[in-house]
Amino acid sequence: MEQIEFSVGGMSCSGCEQRIEKALARCDGVVRSAADHRTGKVRVVFHPKKASEQAVRSCIERAGYEVSP
């Protein structure tokens, strides 16, 4: 398992957190995620053989949020 943390722009409430977490739950290889709109961070645990950092980033972006490099 691998863990990564992203800075995510556009999260302004707990609804945003839920939207991101639901989007990540649908991504293959993601085990769990935790989004925090107060810090603008999303922490993701994933299987590196099933998902990549870029795939996880894309899941967040498809949910409508901006991931900072």
All heavy atoms as TSV, in Angstrom:
chain	resi	resn	atom	element	x	y	z
A	1	MET	N	N	0.847	-1.174	0.000
A	1	MET	CA	C	0.000	0.000	0.000
A	1	MET	C	C	0.894	1.238	0.000
A	1	MET	O	O	1.959	1.240	0.569
A	1	MET	CB	C	-0.869	0.038	1.231
A	1	MET	CG	C	-1.726	-1.171	1.361
A	1	MET	SD	S	-3.356	-0.836	0.814
A	1	MET	CE	C	-4.192	-1.899	1.933
A	2	GLU	N	N	0.380	2.255	-0.613
A	2	GLU	CA	C	1.096	3.525	-0.684
A	2	GLU	C	C	0.157	4.631	-0.244
A	2	GLU	O	O	-1.053	4.556	-0.485
A	2	GLU	CB	C	1.552	3.761	-2.122
A	2	GLU	CG	C	2.614	4.806	-2.264
A	2	GLU	CD	C	3.204	4.816	-3.666
A	2	GLU	OE1	O	3.544	3.733	-4.179
A	2	GLU	OE2	O	3.320	5.915	-4.217
A	3	GLN	N	N	0.692	5.655	0.396
A	3	GLN	CA	C	-0.111	6.796	0.822
A	3	GLN	C	C	0.462	8.052	0.207
A	3	GLN	O	O	1.679	8.225	0.133
A	3	GLN	CB	C	-0.097	6.918	2.342
A	3	GLN	CG	C	-0.920	8.089	2.838
A	3	GLN	CD	C	-1.047	8.106	4.354
A	3	GLN	OE1	O	-1.211	7.080	4.976
A	3	GLN	NE2	N	-0.973	9.278	4.927
A	4	ILE	N	N	-0.431	8.920	-0.231
A	4	ILE	CA	C	-0.012	10.191	-0.825
A	4	ILE	C	C	-0.976	11.274	-0.373
A	4	ILE	O	O	-2.140	10.994	-0.070
A	4	ILE	CB	C	0.032	10.088	-2.364
A	4	ILE	CG1	C	0.728	11.294	-2.940
A	4	ILE	CG2	C	-1.340	9.894	-2.955
A	4	ILE	CD1	C	1.276	11.071	-4.321
A	5	GLU	N	N	-0.483	12.490	-0.321
A	5	GLU	CA	C	-1.327	13.624	0.055
A	5	GLU	C	C	-1.257	14.667	-1.054
A	5	GLU	O	O	-0.170	14.978	-1.548
A	5	GLU	CB	C	-0.850	14.214	1.377
A	5	GLU	CG	C	-1.743	15.318	1.887
A	5	GLU	CD	C	-1.356	15.773	3.278
A	5	GLU	OE1	O	-1.782	15.123	4.243
A	5	GLU	OE2	O	-0.615	16.760	3.381
A	6	PHE	N	N	-2.421	15.150	-1.441
A	6	PHE	CA	C	-2.531	16.168	-2.482
A	6	PHE	C	C	-3.068	17.463	-1.900
A	6	PHE	O	O	-3.902	17.441	-0.997
A	6	PHE	CB	C	-3.524	15.731	-3.580
A	6	PHE	CG	C	-3.097	14.536	-4.366
A	6	PHE	CD1	C	-3.648	13.292	-4.097
A	6	PHE	CD2	C	-2.178	14.645	-5.384
A	6	PHE	CE1	C	-3.276	12.182	-4.826
A	6	PHE	CE2	C	-1.796	13.540	-6.117
A	6	PHE	CZ	C	-2.355	12.304	-5.843
A	7	SER	N	N	-2.639	18.584	-2.445
A	7	SER	CA	C	-3.270	19.872	-2.181
A	7	SER	C	C	-4.337	20.036	-3.252
A	7	SER	O	O	-4.054	19.888	-4.444
A	7	SER	CB	C	-2.258	21.009	-2.288
A	7	SER	OG	O	-1.308	20.918	-1.270
A	8	VAL	N	N	-5.555	20.315	-2.813
A	8	VAL	CA	C	-6.690	20.376	-3.735
A	8	VAL	C	C	-7.386	21.720	-3.602
A	8	VAL	O	O	-7.766	22.130	-2.501
A	8	VAL	CB	C	-7.684	19.226	-3.460
A	8	VAL	CG1	C	-8.893	19.318	-4.371
A	8	VAL	CG2	C	-6.994	17.872	-3.643
A	9	GLY	N	N	-7.553	22.392	-4.728
A	9	GLY	CA	C	-8.234	23.678	-4.752
A	9	GLY	C	C	-9.711	23.505	-5.047
A	9	GLY	O	O	-10.115	22.584	-5.739
A	10	GLY	N	N	-10.510	24.367	-4.460
A	10	GLY	CA	C	-11.942	24.356	-4.743
A	10	GLY	C	C	-12.790	23.692	-3.680
A	10	GLY	O	O	-14.014	23.732	-3.759
A	11	MET	N	N	-12.180	23.084	-2.675
A	11	MET	CA	C	-12.961	22.497	-1.584
A	11	MET	C	C	-13.356	23.614	-0.624
A	11	MET	O	O	-12.494	24.314	-0.107
A	11	MET	CB	C	-12.130	21.464	-0.796
A	11	MET	CG	C	-11.967	20.156	-1.447
A	11	MET	SD	S	-11.347	18.895	-0.293
A	11	MET	CE	C	-9.727	19.521	0.098
A	12	SER	N	N	-14.653	23.760	-0.389
A	12	SER	CA	C	-15.090	24.843	0.490
A	12	SER	C	C	-16.008	24.384	1.617
A	12	SER	O	O	-16.385	25.195	2.462
A	12	SER	CB	C	-15.800	25.923	-0.335
A	12	SER	OG	O	-16.921	25.353	-0.992
A	13	CYS	N	N	-16.367	23.089	1.632
A	13	CYS	CA	C	-17.295	22.614	2.658
A	13	CYS	C	C	-17.201	21.097	2.804
A	13	CYS	O	O	-16.504	20.429	2.038
A	13	CYS	CB	C	-18.726	23.008	2.297
A	13	CYS	SG	S	-19.328	22.237	0.774
A	14	SER	N	N	-17.946	20.568	3.764
A	14	SER	CA	C	-17.922	19.118	3.974
A	14	SER	C	C	-18.549	18.376	2.795
A	14	SER	O	O	-18.203	17.224	2.525
A	14	SER	CB	C	-18.615	18.747	5.279
A	14	SER	OG	O	-19.960	19.155	5.256
A	15	GLY	N	N	-19.437	19.026	2.076
A	15	GLY	CA	C	-20.019	18.415	0.876
A	15	GLY	C	C	-18.951	18.162	-0.184
A	15	GLY	O	O	-18.974	17.135	-0.873
A	16	CYS	N	N	-18.021	19.089	-0.301
A	16	CYS	CA	C	-16.898	18.913	-1.232
A	16	CYS	C	C	-16.049	17.720	-0.804
A	16	CYS	O	O	-15.618	16.928	-1.641
A	16	CYS	CB	C	-16.036	20.172	-1.276
A	16	CYS	SG	S	-16.843	21.630	-1.967
A	17	GLU	N	N	-15.803	17.611	0.494
A	17	GLU	CA	C	-15.032	16.474	1.012
A	17	GLU	C	C	-15.699	15.159	0.617
A	17	GLU	O	O	-15.042	14.246	0.120
A	17	GLU	CB	C	-14.923	16.552	2.537
A	17	GLU	CG	C	-14.150	17.720	3.049
A	17	GLU	CD	C	-14.244	17.892	4.552
A	17	GLU	OE1	O	-15.030	17.176	5.215
A	17	GLU	OE2	O	-13.538	18.760	5.074
A	18	GLN	N	N	-16.999	15.096	0.825
A	18	GLN	CA	C	-17.754	13.874	0.499
A	18	GLN	C	C	-17.712	13.574	-0.994
A	18	GLN	O	O	-17.573	12.420	-1.397
A	18	GLN	CB	C	-19.193	13.995	0.974
A	18	GLN	CG	C	-19.318	13.987	2.476
A	18	GLN	CD	C	-20.738	14.243	2.941
A	18	GLN	OE1	O	-21.660	14.389	2.136
A	18	GLN	NE2	N	-20.920	14.311	4.245
A	19	ARG	N	N	-17.822	14.589	-1.808
A	19	ARG	CA	C	-17.796	14.402	-3.262
A	19	ARG	C	C	-16.456	13.807	-3.707
A	19	ARG	O	O	-16.406	12.882	-4.514
A	19	ARG	CB	C	-18.052	15.724	-3.965
A	19	ARG	CG	C	-18.129	15.621	-5.450
A	19	ARG	CD	C	-18.528	16.934	-6.055
A	19	ARG	NE	N	-18.576	16.819	-7.504
A	19	ARG	CZ	C	-18.811	17.811	-8.300
A	19	ARG	NH1	N	-19.037	19.021	-7.823
A	19	ARG	NH2	N	-18.837	17.629	-9.610
A	20	ILE	N	N	-15.372	14.332	-3.169
A	20	ILE	CA	C	-14.043	13.830	-3.513
A	20	ILE	C	C	-13.866	12.403	-3.010
A	20	ILE	O	O	-13.382	11.528	-3.732
A	20	ILE	CB	C	-12.946	14.763	-2.960
A	20	ILE	CG1	C	-12.952	16.081	-3.745
A	20	ILE	CG2	C	-11.574	14.095	-3.019
A	20	ILE	CD1	C	-12.079	17.160	-3.154
A	21	GLU	N	N	-14.261	12.146	-1.773
A	21	GLU	CA	C	-14.109	10.813	-1.202
A	21	GLU	C	C	-14.939	9.779	-1.967
A	21	GLU	O	O	-14.487	8.659	-2.202
A	21	GLU	CB	C	-14.468	10.820	0.279
A	21	GLU	CG	C	-13.432	11.561	1.109
A	21	GLU	CD	C	-13.841	11.793	2.549
A	21	GLU	OE1	O	-14.953	11.362	2.956
A	21	GLU	OE2	O	-13.054	12.426	3.282
A	22	LYS	N	N	-16.139	10.147	-2.401
A	22	LYS	CA	C	-16.970	9.233	-3.200
A	22	LYS	C	C	-16.323	8.960	-4.558
A	22	LYS	O	O	-16.329	7.837	-5.038
A	22	LYS	CB	C	-18.376	9.803	-3.403
A	22	LYS	CG	C	-19.259	9.664	-2.210
A	22	LYS	CD	C	-20.642	10.207	-2.502
A	22	LYS	CE	C	-21.541	10.106	-1.297
A	22	LYS	NZ	N	-22.888	10.620	-1.559
A	23	ALA	N	N	-15.776	10.003	-5.174
A	23	ALA	CA	C	-15.116	9.831	-6.472
A	23	ALA	C	C	-13.913	8.904	-6.330
A	23	ALA	O	O	-13.698	8.020	-7.170
A	23	ALA	CB	C	-14.680	11.188	-7.025
A	24	LEU	N	N	-13.153	9.069	-5.273
A	24	LEU	CA	C	-11.980	8.218	-5.059
A	24	LEU	C	C	-12.375	6.784	-4.722
A	24	LEU	O	O	-11.684	5.843	-5.100
A	24	LEU	CB	C	-11.097	8.817	-3.961
A	24	LEU	CG	C	-10.328	10.061	-4.384
A	24	LEU	CD1	C	-9.731	10.769	-3.178
A	24	LEU	CD2	C	-9.243	9.707	-5.399
A	25	ALA	N	N	-13.490	6.601	-4.036
A	25	ALA	CA	C	-13.962	5.250	-3.707
A	25	ALA	C	C	-14.287	4.457	-4.971
A	25	ALA	O	O	-14.191	3.226	-4.971
A	25	ALA	CB	C	-15.181	5.328	-2.794
A	26	ARG	N	N	-14.640	5.149	-6.037
A	26	ARG	CA	C	-14.956	4.478	-7.309
A	26	ARG	C	C	-13.714	4.198	-8.151
A	26	ARG	O	O	-13.801	3.516	-9.173
A	26	ARG	CB	C	-15.939	5.330	-8.114
A	26	ARG	CG	C	-17.319	5.411	-7.496
A	26	ARG	CD	C	-18.318	6.071	-8.431
A	26	ARG	NE	N	-17.973	7.452	-8.749
A	26	ARG	CZ	C	-18.417	8.519	-8.107
A	26	ARG	NH1	N	-19.230	8.385	-7.086
A	26	ARG	NH2	N	-18.060	9.731	-8.484
A	27	CYS	N	N	-12.574	4.735	-7.745
A	27	CYS	CA	C	-11.337	4.544	-8.503
A	27	CYS	C	C	-10.694	3.214	-8.129
A	27	CYS	O	O	-10.497	2.924	-6.948
A	27	CYS	CB	C	-10.354	5.680	-8.218
A	27	CYS	SG	S	-10.897	7.240	-8.901
A	28	ASP	N	N	-10.361	2.437	-9.132
A	28	ASP	CA	C	-9.744	1.141	-8.920
A	28	ASP	C	C	-8.422	1.288	-8.180
A	28	ASP	O	O	-7.592	2.125	-8.540
A	28	ASP	CB	C	-9.518	0.449	-10.268
A	28	ASP	CG	C	-9.086	-0.987	-10.108
A	28	ASP	OD1	O	-9.589	-1.654	-9.185
A	28	ASP	OD2	O	-8.233	-1.427	-10.894
A	29	GLY	N	N	-8.246	0.500	-7.126
A	29	GLY	CA	C	-6.999	0.496	-6.385
A	29	GLY	C	C	-6.973	1.386	-5.164
A	29	GLY	O	O	-6.093	1.255	-4.323
A	30	VAL	N	N	-7.933	2.304	-5.041
A	30	VAL	CA	C	-7.967	3.191	-3.873
A	30	VAL	C	C	-8.594	2.432	-2.704
A	30	VAL	O	O	-9.684	1.872	-2.821
A	30	VAL	CB	C	-8.755	4.490	-4.167
A	30	VAL	CG1	C	-8.946	5.303	-2.892
A	30	VAL	CG2	C	-8.024	5.312	-5.218
A	31	VAL	N	N	-7.879	2.411	-1.586
A	31	VAL	CA	C	-8.338	1.707	-0.393
A	31	VAL	C	C	-9.148	2.631	0.499
A	31	VAL	O	O	-10.215	2.271	0.976
A	31	VAL	CB	C	-7.136	1.127	0.388
A	31	VAL	CG1	C	-7.576	0.469	1.674
A	31	VAL	CG2	C	-6.353	0.173	-0.477
A	32	ARG	N	N	-8.623	3.836	0.733
A	32	ARG	CA	C	-9.367	4.819	1.535
A	32	ARG	C	C	-8.827	6.215	1.246
A	32	ARG	O	O	-7.710	6.367	0.759
A	32	ARG	CB	C	-9.319	4.479	3.013
A	32	ARG	CG	C	-8.081	4.828	3.727
A	32	ARG	CD	C	-8.136	4.483	5.227
A	32	ARG	NE	N	-6.784	4.375	5.714
A	32	ARG	CZ	C	-6.074	3.261	5.737
A	32	ARG	NH1	N	-6.615	2.137	5.338
A	32	ARG	NH2	N	-4.831	3.260	6.158
A	33	SER	N	N	-9.665	7.186	1.568
A	33	SER	CA	C	-9.254	8.577	1.371
A	33	SER	C	C	-9.872	9.431	2.462
A	33	SER	O	O	-10.894	9.068	3.054
A	33	SER	CB	C	-9.686	9.079	-0.010
A	33	SER	OG	O	-11.097	9.087	-0.105
A	34	ALA	N	N	-9.245	10.561	2.704
A	34	ALA	CA	C	-9.757	11.524	3.675
A	34	ALA	C	C	-9.481	12.922	3.124
A	34	ALA	O	O	-8.333	13.285	2.890
A	34	ALA	CB	C	-9.078	11.339	5.026
A	35	ALA	N	N	-10.545	13.666	2.906
A	35	ALA	CA	C	-10.431	15.034	2.408
A	35	ALA	C	C	-10.742	16.000	3.542
A	35	ALA	O	O	-11.613	15.728	4.380
A	35	ALA	CB	C	-11.408	15.251	1.251
A	36	ASP	N	N	-10.040	17.114	3.580
A	36	ASP	CA	C	-10.252	18.131	4.610
A	36	ASP	C	C	-10.284	19.507	3.943
A	36	ASP	O	O	-9.246	19.997	3.494
A	36	ASP	CB	C	-9.136	18.054	5.651
A	36	ASP	CG	C	-9.368	18.980	6.831
A	36	ASP	OD1	O	-10.163	19.944	6.725
A	36	ASP	OD2	O	-8.735	18.755	7.880
A	37	HIS	N	N	-11.471	20.101	3.883
A	37	HIS	CA	C	-11.598	21.388	3.194
A	37	HIS	C	C	-10.903	22.516	3.945
A	37	HIS	O	O	-10.504	23.503	3.350
A	37	HIS	CB	C	-13.071	21.727	2.936
A	37	HIS	CG	C	-13.830	22.162	4.142
A	37	HIS	ND1	N	-14.359	21.273	5.056
A	37	HIS	CD2	C	-14.149	23.399	4.590
A	37	HIS	CE1	C	-14.979	21.941	6.006
A	37	HIS	NE2	N	-14.866	23.236	5.753
A	38	ARG	N	N	-10.734	22.378	5.255
A	38	ARG	CA	C	-10.082	23.442	6.031
A	38	ARG	C	C	-8.602	23.562	5.680
A	38	ARG	O	O	-8.056	24.649	5.648
A	38	ARG	CB	C	-10.255	23.187	7.528
A	38	ARG	CG	C	-11.714	23.317	7.979
A	38	ARG	CD	C	-11.836	22.884	9.404
A	38	ARG	NE	N	-11.319	21.513	9.513
A	38	ARG	CZ	C	-11.987	20.486	9.998
A	38	ARG	NH1	N	-13.183	20.658	10.480
A	38	ARG	NH2	N	-11.461	19.295	10.031
A	39	THR	N	N	-7.966	22.426	5.412
A	39	THR	CA	C	-6.539	22.451	5.067
A	39	THR	C	C	-6.312	22.406	3.562
A	39	THR	O	O	-5.207	22.668	3.093
A	39	THR	CB	C	-5.803	21.257	5.703
A	39	THR	OG1	O	-6.339	20.039	5.181
A	39	THR	CG2	C	-5.922	21.280	7.219
A	40	GLY	N	N	-7.359	22.012	2.814
A	40	GLY	CA	C	-7.217	21.885	1.365
A	40	GLY	C	C	-6.413	20.662	0.961
A	40	GLY	O	O	-5.827	20.627	-0.113
A	41	LYS	N	N	-6.411	19.643	1.825
A	41	LYS	CA	C	-5.613	18.434	1.577
A	41	LYS	C	C	-6.504	17.208	1.434
A	41	LYS	O	O	-7.569	17.119	2.045
A	41	LYS	CB	C	-4.652	18.170	2.738
A	41	LYS	CG	C	-3.716	19.304	3.052
A	41	LYS	CD	C	-2.596	19.376	2.073
A	41	LYS	CE	C	-1.595	20.463	2.482
A	41	LYS	NZ	N	-0.530	20.598	1.553
A	42	VAL	N	N	-6.033	16.285	0.607
A	42	VAL	CA	C	-6.678	14.983	0.467
A	42	VAL	C	C	-5.595	13.925	0.638
A	42	VAL	O	O	-4.580	13.954	-0.056
A	42	VAL	CB	C	-7.355	14.813	-0.914
A	42	VAL	CG1	C	-7.939	13.419	-1.054
A	42	VAL	CG2	C	-8.432	15.860	-1.114
A	43	ARG	N	N	-5.816	13.021	1.568
A	43	ARG	CA	C	-4.885	11.923	1.822
A	43	ARG	C	C	-5.503	10.654	1.238
A	43	ARG	O	O	-6.669	10.356	1.477
A	43	ARG	CB	C	-4.663	11.761	3.319
A	43	ARG	CG	C	-3.472	10.925	3.674
A	43	ARG	CD	C	-3.144	10.959	5.160
A	43	ARG	NE	N	-3.191	12.306	5.719
A	43	ARG	CZ	C	-4.047	12.684	6.678
A	43	ARG	NH1	N	-4.900	11.839	7.190
A	43	ARG	NH2	N	-4.027	13.913	7.130
A	44	VAL	N	N	-4.702	9.908	0.469
A	44	VAL	CA	C	-5.216	8.730	-0.232
A	44	VAL	C	C	-4.279	7.548	0.006
A	44	VAL	O	O	-3.071	7.668	-0.129
A	44	VAL	CB	C	-5.315	8.985	-1.755
A	44	VAL	CG1	C	-5.902	7.785	-2.466
A	44	VAL	CG2	C	-6.131	10.239	-2.041
A	45	VAL	N	N	-4.866	6.407	0.351
A	45	VAL	CA	C	-4.131	5.145	0.458
A	45	VAL	C	C	-4.581	4.290	-0.721
A	45	VAL	O	O	-5.780	4.115	-0.945
A	45	VAL	CB	C	-4.430	4.437	1.795
A	45	VAL	CG1	C	-3.725	3.090	1.862
A	45	VAL	CG2	C	-4.019	5.319	2.965
A	46	PHE	N	N	-3.599	3.757	-1.478
A	46	PHE	CA	C	-3.942	2.980	-2.666
A	46	PHE	C	C	-2.946	1.851	-2.895
A	46	PHE	O	O	-1.836	1.866	-2.354
A	46	PHE	CB	C	-4.033	3.884	-3.901
A	46	PHE	CG	C	-2.733	4.550	-4.276
A	46	PHE	CD1	C	-1.920	4.017	-5.261
A	46	PHE	CD2	C	-2.317	5.722	-3.656
A	46	PHE	CE1	C	-0.725	4.624	-5.619
A	46	PHE	CE2	C	-1.134	6.337	-4.003
A	46	PHE	CZ	C	-0.329	5.788	-4.990
A	47	HIS	N	N	-3.376	0.865	-3.688
A	47	HIS	CA	C	-2.514	-0.240	-4.092
A	47	HIS	C	C	-1.697	0.223	-5.301
A	47	HIS	O	O	-2.270	0.479	-6.360
A	47	HIS	CB	C	-3.338	-1.464	-4.514
A	47	HIS	CG	C	-4.031	-2.140	-3.391
A	47	HIS	ND1	N	-3.374	-2.935	-2.496
A	47	HIS	CD2	C	-5.333	-2.151	-3.022
A	47	HIS	CE1	C	-4.240	-3.409	-1.616
A	47	HIS	NE2	N	-5.434	-2.941	-1.911
A	48	PRO	N	N	-0.373	0.312	-5.198
A	48	PRO	CA	C	0.428	0.814	-6.319
A	48	PRO	C	C	0.402	-0.084	-7.555
A	48	PRO	O	O	0.673	0.386	-8.646
A	48	PRO	CB	C	1.836	0.934	-5.735
A	48	PRO	CG	C	1.843	0.122	-4.507
A	48	PRO	CD	C	0.434	0.037	-4.013
A	49	LYS	N	N	0.036	-1.358	-7.397
A	49	LYS	CA	C	-0.054	-2.239	-8.564
A	49	LYS	C	C	-1.378	-2.066	-9.306
A	49	LYS	O	O	-1.508	-2.496	-10.442
A	49	LYS	CB	C	0.123	-3.698	-8.146
A	49	LYS	CG	C	1.534	-3.995	-7.691
A	49	LYS	CD	C	1.732	-5.442	-7.398
A	49	LYS	CE	C	3.175	-5.682	-6.982
A	49	LYS	NZ	N	3.450	-7.082	-6.716
A	50	LYS	N	N	-2.355	-1.441	-8.657
A	50	LYS	CA	C	-3.669	-1.246	-9.276
A	50	LYS	C	C	-3.928	0.198	-9.690
A	50	LYS	O	O	-4.797	0.461	-10.520
A	50	LYS	CB	C	-4.776	-1.687	-8.308
A	50	LYS	CG	C	-4.785	-3.155	-8.025
A	50	LYS	CD	C	-5.951	-3.489	-7.134
A	50	LYS	CE	C	-6.020	-4.967	-6.837
A	50	LYS	NZ	N	-7.178	-5.282	-5.989
A	51	ALA	N	N	-3.215	1.126	-9.061
A	51	ALA	CA	C	-3.433	2.550	-9.350
A	51	ALA	C	C	-2.099	3.283	-9.253
A	51	ALA	O	O	-1.199	2.852	-8.553
A	51	ALA	CB	C	-4.428	3.144	-8.358
A	52	SER	N	N	-2.024	4.390	-9.947
A	52	SER	CA	C	-0.825	5.235	-9.895
A	52	SER	C	C	-1.195	6.578	-9.275
A	52	SER	O	O	-2.378	6.903	-9.139
A	52	SER	CB	C	-0.280	5.460	-11.305
A	52	SER	OG	O	-1.208	6.222	-12.061
A	53	GLU	N	N	-0.180	7.349	-8.942
A	53	GLU	CA	C	-0.418	8.687	-8.424
A	53	GLU	C	C	-1.214	9.506	-9.440
A	53	GLU	O	O	-2.139	10.238	-9.093
A	53	GLU	CB	C	0.909	9.367	-8.122
A	53	GLU	CG	C	0.769	10.770	-7.600
A	53	GLU	CD	C	2.097	11.438	-7.309
A	53	GLU	OE1	O	3.077	10.742	-7.022
A	53	GLU	OE2	O	2.139	12.685	-7.390
A	54	GLN	N	N	-0.880	9.374	-10.716
A	54	GLN	CA	C	-1.580	10.115	-11.766
A	54	GLN	C	C	-3.040	9.686	-11.877
A	54	GLN	O	O	-3.920	10.519	-12.084
A	54	GLN	CB	C	-0.874	9.936	-13.109
A	54	GLN	CG	C	-1.500	10.748	-14.222
A	54	GLN	CD	C	-1.577	12.238	-13.927
A	54	GLN	OE1	O	-0.625	12.837	-13.439
A	54	GLN	NE2	N	-2.715	12.850	-14.192
A	55	ALA	N	N	-3.314	8.397	-11.724
A	55	ALA	CA	C	-4.698	7.904	-11.793
A	55	ALA	C	C	-5.518	8.476	-10.644
A	55	ALA	O	O	-6.684	8.871	-10.835
A	55	ALA	CB	C	-4.719	6.386	-11.769
A	56	VAL	N	N	-4.930	8.526	-9.461
A	56	VAL	CA	C	-5.629	9.086	-8.299
A	56	VAL	C	C	-5.876	10.581	-8.520
A	56	VAL	O	O	-6.974	11.082	-8.291
A	56	VAL	CB	C	-4.811	8.843	-7.009
A	56	VAL	CG1	C	-5.434	9.563	-5.828
A	56	VAL	CG2	C	-4.689	7.342	-6.732
A	57	ARG	N	N	-4.880	11.273	-9.007
A	57	ARG	CA	C	-5.012	12.707	-9.316
A	57	ARG	C	C	-6.147	12.929	-10.321
A	57	ARG	O	O	-6.964	13.833	-10.163
A	57	ARG	CB	C	-3.697	13.215	-9.882
A	57	ARG	CG	C	-3.682	14.660	-10.291
A	57	ARG	CD	C	-2.378	15.020	-10.983
A	57	ARG	NE	N	-1.228	14.851	-10.118
A	57	ARG	CZ	C	-0.709	15.830	-9.383
A	57	ARG	NH1	N	-1.223	17.037	-9.436
A	57	ARG	NH2	N	0.346	15.604	-8.636
A	58	SER	N	N	-6.211	12.091	-11.339
A	58	SER	CA	C	-7.259	12.219	-12.360
A	58	SER	C	C	-8.651	12.013	-11.776
A	58	SER	O	O	-9.601	12.689	-12.190
A	58	SER	CB	C	-7.022	11.208	-13.486
A	58	SER	OG	O	-5.857	11.544	-14.188
A	59	CYS	N	N	-8.784	11.104	-10.831
A	59	CYS	CA	C	-10.086	10.879	-10.185
A	59	CYS	C	C	-10.561	12.152	-9.481
A	59	CYS	O	O	-11.738	12.499	-9.557
A	59	CYS	CB	C	-9.991	9.739	-9.175
A	59	CYS	SG	S	-9.871	8.108	-9.907
A	60	ILE	N	N	-9.649	12.817	-8.806
A	60	ILE	CA	C	-9.999	14.066	-8.107
A	60	ILE	C	C	-10.361	15.153	-9.118
A	60	ILE	O	O	-11.352	15.866	-8.958
A	60	ILE	CB	C	-8.836	14.528	-7.211
A	60	ILE	CG1	C	-8.568	13.492	-6.108
A	60	ILE	CG2	C	-9.138	15.897	-6.600
A	60	ILE	CD1	C	-7.285	13.719	-5.333
A	61	GLU	N	N	-9.594	15.259	-10.180
A	61	GLU	CA	C	-9.866	16.281	-11.203
A	61	GLU	C	C	-11.190	16.023	-11.911
A	61	GLU	O	O	-11.925	16.963	-12.208
A	61	GLU	CB	C	-8.708	16.327	-12.198
A	61	GLU	CG	C	-7.450	16.914	-11.562
A	61	GLU	CD	C	-6.214	16.814	-12.438
A	61	GLU	OE1	O	-6.213	16.022	-13.418
A	61	GLU	OE2	O	-5.237	17.529	-12.133
A	62	ARG	N	N	-11.517	14.760	-12.180
A	62	ARG	CA	C	-12.806	14.449	-12.819
A	62	ARG	C	C	-13.988	14.796	-11.906
A	62	ARG	O	O	-15.093	15.034	-12.392
A	62	ARG	CB	C	-12.862	12.973	-13.222
A	62	ARG	CG	C	-12.087	12.685	-14.490
A	62	ARG	CD	C	-12.421	11.324	-15.077
A	62	ARG	NE	N	-12.285	10.239	-14.114
A	62	ARG	CZ	C	-11.185	9.515	-13.898
A	62	ARG	NH1	N	-10.097	9.759	-14.602
A	62	ARG	NH2	N	-11.176	8.544	-13.018
A	63	ALA	N	N	-13.748	14.846	-10.599
A	63	ALA	CA	C	-14.808	15.245	-9.669
A	63	ALA	C	C	-15.003	16.766	-9.671
A	63	ALA	O	O	-15.911	17.269	-9.025
A	63	ALA	CB	C	-14.468	14.761	-8.254
A	64	GLY	N	N	-14.123	17.488	-10.379
A	64	GLY	CA	C	-14.294	18.919	-10.525
A	64	GLY	C	C	-13.372	19.786	-9.682
A	64	GLY	O	O	-13.630	20.970	-9.507
A	65	TYR	N	N	-12.291	19.194	-9.185
A	65	TYR	CA	C	-11.378	19.939	-8.321
A	65	TYR	C	C	-9.996	20.023	-8.934
A	65	TYR	O	O	-9.607	19.189	-9.734
A	65	TYR	CB	C	-11.325	19.287	-6.937
A	65	TYR	CG	C	-12.670	19.324	-6.261
A	65	TYR	CD1	C	-13.572	18.290	-6.452
A	65	TYR	CD2	C	-13.068	20.421	-5.515
A	65	TYR	CE1	C	-14.835	18.330	-5.882
A	65	TYR	CE2	C	-14.324	20.471	-4.950
A	65	TYR	CZ	C	-15.201	19.426	-5.131
A	65	TYR	OH	O	-16.447	19.482	-4.584
A	66	GLU	N	N	-9.257	21.035	-8.526
A	66	GLU	CA	C	-7.909	21.272	-9.063
A	66	GLU	C	C	-6.874	20.705	-8.102
A	66	GLU	O	O	-6.860	21.042	-6.925
A	66	GLU	CB	C	-7.694	22.769	-9.241
A	66	GLU	CG	C	-6.367	23.108	-9.865
A	66	GLU	CD	C	-6.226	24.607	-10.072
A	66	GLU	OE1	O	-7.201	25.247	-10.495
A	66	GLU	OE2	O	-5.132	25.106	-9.792
A	67	VAL	N	N	-6.012	19.848	-8.634
A	67	VAL	CA	C	-4.949	19.257	-7.829
A	67	VAL	C	C	-3.660	20.020	-8.110
A	67	VAL	O	O	-3.247	20.153	-9.254
A	67	VAL	CB	C	-4.771	17.755	-8.160
A	67	VAL	CG1	C	-3.652	17.161	-7.320
A	67	VAL	CG2	C	-6.067	17.006	-7.965
A	68	SER	N	N	-3.049	20.539	-7.040
A	68	SER	CA	C	-1.795	21.270	-7.201
A	68	SER	C	C	-0.639	20.293	-7.320
A	68	SER	O	O	-0.644	19.240	-6.695
A	68	SER	CB	C	-1.555	22.176	-5.991
A	68	SER	OG	O	-2.599	23.106	-5.876
A	69	PRO	N	N	0.365	20.676	-8.114
A	69	PRO	CA	C	1.519	19.800	-8.273
A	69	PRO	C	C	2.305	19.633	-6.983
A	69	PRO	O	O	2.211	20.347	-6.073
A	69	PRO	CB	C	2.366	20.493	-9.335
A	69	PRO	CG	C	1.770	21.835	-9.551
A	69	PRO	CD	C	0.449	21.875	-8.880
